[in-house]
């Protein structure tokens, strides 16, 4: 979370996403693709690009970014959209979310987190080829009217306003009311394609792999890793494979997607071709993994921001997702966000602005502002009760004055009378000491060479996690608990590094 305010972006622009989705039986089809990038598309892409990069934590700099750009431009050339590599802008995003997408105009994106899940260059090319395939097949135009009706909202107000209005709400009940911009973008970037469109993008992706000299099977192995990671993420969040996050699944049968990609590969020429694992491992070594401390980190049930010198804890059973402009908290009892706004020393005005950002065009009448102190920090709060399609809802703003020019706040939504579920969270906000802030270290990918006697179990013990070490290591390297490792083989572990 870098706490920069996001602006509205049209979902119609976002045309790709590596989603673990089901598909029809794989078969080669004659897919009509565009043969050039129009001037209108170039402008559309260049206008949206800066905001997209900001919403996903900024561009990741360094040798990894240059490597991804080179591989992405090469695979994009296979689409026939342009003969010049410079017509494609391929960006490695500083985001801890597993995602990839593309927009018209030659703009392709992949997150560092998804890159870390890959195990060779062929898989990177396959992911980027899939996204370019969505653009070449003009899938965004085919869903543009629907996307226009479901714009990514720059403020919560339009979402909540719909829920309290007469139209029954955009999302229904409490589910999904509080989402930060990067979450909405991630979801819209990966949702909305039909099964046939996903299959078309897969087919084009494996065709691009083959024409570029890569092993066309690489896309299917990447999809298998993503399916395994998504399942593990669900377990870590206390769910199961049937409760996959929306950005990772448009269909509950990821195994079918993998099988289809394998079949497509066989129909474009089978396996064989480059995988370039050594080059990839050299590139991915030392890349950030998980949260970037400069944007704050989620550690168990705590959120800590070393630069802003603050922390808080969510109740047991609640999950957090860090985003570009807010930390989102969700659980069975309600949803909340922790964020900031412009503060000039007037807490009444600050809280009023927070309510207004939630309400949008709707009318919300908060109660009297109450004053208190939390962890030595002056705090103020107020609650408004509004009507939704699922009954009455309490909206609480709980704000903290960290200085005369800086404040932070929670916005929490619960069913009427249920606000007490977040009391422990409201009262958990603390300032971080200098020592505590310095102690927060980033996690990074470290590529190691398997030595004689190393096993999956022994290498997993190096993972910088207190739980699920073996499972995390296996998914990261596309291994099982019984996989035999060969001396000289390269694998990835996650270790603590320096900022």
Secondary structure, 3 states (H helix, E strand, C coil): CCCCCCCCECHHHECCCCCECCCCCCCCCCCCCCCCCCHHHHHHHHHHHHHHHHHCCCECCCHHHHHHHHHHHHHHHCCCCCCCHHHCEEEEECCCCCCEEEECCCEEEEEHHHHHHCCCHHHHHHHHHHHHHHHHCCHHHHCHHHHHHCCECCCCHHHHHHHHCCCCCCCCCCCCCCCCHHHHHHHHHHCCCCHHHHHHHHHHHHHHHHHCCECCCHHHHHHHHHHHHHHHHHHHCCCCHHHCCHHHECCCCHHHHHHHHHHHHHHCCCCCCECCHHHHHHHHCCCEECCCHHHCEEECCEEEECCCCEEEECCCCCEEEECCCCEEEEECCEEEEEEECCCCCCHHHHHHHHHHHHHCCCCCCCCCCEEEEECCEEEEEEEEEEEECCEEEEEEEEEEEEECCEEEEEEEEEECCCHHHHHHHHCCCEECCHHHHHHCCCEEEEEEECCCCCCHHHHHCCCCCCCCHHHHHHHHCCCCCCCCCCCCCEEEEEEECCC
